[in-house]
Amino acid sequence: MLIDVFQGAEIPRTALLELIASSQLRFEPVTPMDVQVRRHGTTSIVTGRTDMRGQFDGTPFSAASAQGTIIAPDSPGTE
């Protein structure tokens, strides 16, 4: 899933992958900044910022965003 930082809309994973596969959406390498990891028992909280650049339908875009991710042993995708 991706959050459109311009409109605040959620882009579901399947739609995001279709846009990338069709080359309608292209990302340049993402630059992570200020990454911090905090551990609380078996759970980790990762925060940071990114500077993203790319093209959508041939139109260049750039966006700076803040992110947070919680990783827990029972979280989907952590098998």
C-alpha positions in Angstrom: 0.0 0.0 0.0 1.1 3.6 -0.7 -0.4 6.8 0.5 -0.6 9.5 -2.2 1.1 12.4 -0.3 -0.4 14.9 -2.7 -4.1 13.9 -2.2 -3.9 11.7 1.0 -5.6 8.8 -0.9 -4.6 5.2 -0.3 -3.3 3.2 -3.3 -3.9 -0.5 -2.7 -0.9 -2.8 -3.2 -2.3 -4.5 -6.3 -3.0 -1.2 -8.0 0.5 0.1 -7.1 2.1 -3.0 -8.6 0.0 -2.7 -11.8 1.1 0.9 -12.2 4.7 -0.1 -11.8 4.5 -3.1 -14.1 2.9 -1.0 -16.9 5.7 1.6 -16.4 2.9 4.2 -15.9 4.6 4.9 -12.5 8.4 5.0 -12.2 10.4 5.7 -9.1 14.0 6.8 -9.0 16.0 5.3 -6.1 14.5 6.5 -2.8 16.8 8.3 -0.4 16.1 7.4 3.2 17.0 9.9 5.9 16.9 10.1 9.7 16.1 6.4 10.1 15.6 5.4 13.7 14.7 1.9 15.1 13.2 1.5 18.5 12.9 -1.9 20.1 10.2 -2.8 22.6 10.5 -6.4 23.5 9.9 -8.4 20.3 8.4 -5.4 18.5 10.3 -2.8 16.6 9.2 0.7 15.5 11.0 2.1 12.5 10.7 5.9 11.7 12.3 8.1 9.1 11.9 10.4 6.1 12.3 9.9 2.4 12.9 12.0 -0.6 11.1 10.4 -3.5 11.3 11.3 -7.2 9.9 9.7 -10.3 7.4 10.0 -13.1 3.7 9.3 -13.4 2.3 9.2 -16.9 5.5 10.9 -18.1 5.2 13.8 -15.7 8.0 14.2 -13.2 7.2 14.4 -9.5 9.1 14.7 -6.2 7.8 14.3 -2.7 9.3 14.3 0.8 7.5 12.2 3.3 7.7 10.9 6.9 7.2 7.2 7.6 6.6 4.9 10.4 6.5 1.1 10.4 5.7 -1.3 13.2 7.2 -4.8 13.0 5.9 -7.4 15.3 6.4 -11.2 15.3 2.7 -11.8 14.5 2.6 -9.1 11.8 1.6 -10.2 8.3 4.7 -10.7 6.1 7.1 -11.3 8.9 7.2 -15.1 8.7 
